[in-house]
């Protein structure tokens, strides 16, 4: 009791009891918070921004100098592309049809300028074979300010010019957004799948609704808070969807752990109130600890030093915090409303007829746990081989950025991308911008001319040309189109060659200074900066996790094992990711329509999430083992009973996570597909191989060494109970959680 007082257990228990007794007030407060946050979010609107800086990189230098040289703000720019199967785009019928279409586009709302290949200013916008051409459509406002109806009007007007032998498509960032699946579709599919799993697990409608409602309140409030957050800092447009993905997963899982403990308490003879209070004070405290580790891992992204990730980290961490608060306040209130109905009808009838359970029967979970105890070496070897094989593709990991060449093959943006690549060369979709500072003098002008000529004859460059600038400008721009696509590794090698060899040679003996930039170079620099910061980031989150588990379980081996397991899980999940998307084994269903690099920011975000989610399962698994070890000092029994009692709830939670993350993988959006597949794969491997096979096998092999802690360190560490044992809760050998079997009829 003293330790419980010291670590704040009485606060958690008192809060749970108050929420249970004042259930309707708590629910009204949460409804008010949901409506208030939602109203504020709708009134304020969102201002998502993908702006980021890359200090001390050439691409950043190009953007800064270009901003000083060209003061006017450009609006959204899109491209209308057309291709004829026969003849030329200059043929009179084609020209007349396209010109009429472009004229209608020019008179649409907010369109500032349309540059046609039939105008002198756009004479170079026709391919060499004369069968492909494009026009640029520039708006007076940024893409975020355009209404979707305006974008649809652009696409529909362009497509109206199609006819037999004439293909017309539209490319552009804002065009891609209107082709994405309806907002909320992935979330709806994920929630539906989770509901099915919960109903099968609990056999009770109200038992199923409790975690779902808790998670929905959490993500509803947090999504509105993220909308408001976009007004205070730069938050990328994918941060909201990523936060919802995380919120659904952890929100349902955290509630599942508490509801499972609550149901077990009722079946053991406790009143619904005492059972709910005990569940929150045991599993709820583990949820607090697990949620804290997820937040620490997410906020660890600040160590990378890239502003683009700050908004992502805060958005996701904020969602986790709200999910935890919902689990320890709203959930007890809902349990108070539903009462005994969280049990299935069959369980209630059996309880009424036979009374409380006095012991747990031996079941599949205990049989598996006993099998692991008998064959730890063989099972550990098999698990290690499986994870090692899955991790092999990770050695081929290449960071970069997805572009519209990775869109669905049926989308107009992908068709426009392919038409431009076929007509003007693979590198046309990702030209390089070489910016040269030319202070003045004939020497600098001559050096610039020499640079353009050298670039034009450099292997890997299709053509290079100086771009028109203002008279007397001290900045010159050169546009160089590679012979390879923006995502091709050869393009990345070309950028290094230009920076290391070609440009320095042209600068030698002059005051001219040139820098290689452009979107393709920017993405390359982004990947390089992230890659250089990854060791620091990984070191920080591993060290923090080690310290937290050291405090929680007073063991050196347990946190060391967890750290190694986290890295193993990350390696295997990245291997799955590389095979699915970089090698394009996933197919169009998962958005892997062609080979391409893994988005550079994805490993950082995934590692943060994987670390946090892995810690969740480690905490719930080892806390029960540690509880048994404290009571019996029998390491073999502690591991056996701990695995038997937690494996089903962990596996059920993992199935829900996989459903939620897997639903995002089916969105058809490559980046979301990467997150979905990466996280779903990681959770599956972590729960079904690492926590169910490898970790318990190793702990059986380590024996009492699992709980070793140097005496000098034991005296200095503060005492902290993650999940304190409830009175009479130490289950006998053979104990398990039969109510979590994924077949309700078995209750």
Helices and strands as residue ranges (DSSP letters): H 2-6, H 9-21, H 23-44, H 58-69, E 77-84, H 92-106, E 111-115, G 120-122, E 132-139, G 143-145, H 148-159, E 166-171, H 173-178, H 185-202, H 205-229, H 239-267, H 272-299, G 300-304, H 307-325, I 326-330, H 331-338, G 339-342, H 345-354, H 364-374, H 376-391, G 392-396, E 399-400, G 404-406, H 412-424, G 426-430, E 432-437, H 442-456, E 461-467, E 475-482, H 489-497, I 498-502, H 503-507, E 513-517, H 519-553, H 556-577, I 578-582, G 588-590, E 598-599, H 602-632, H 635-665, H 670-685, I 686-694, H 695-702, G 703-707, H 711-716, G 738-740, G 744-746
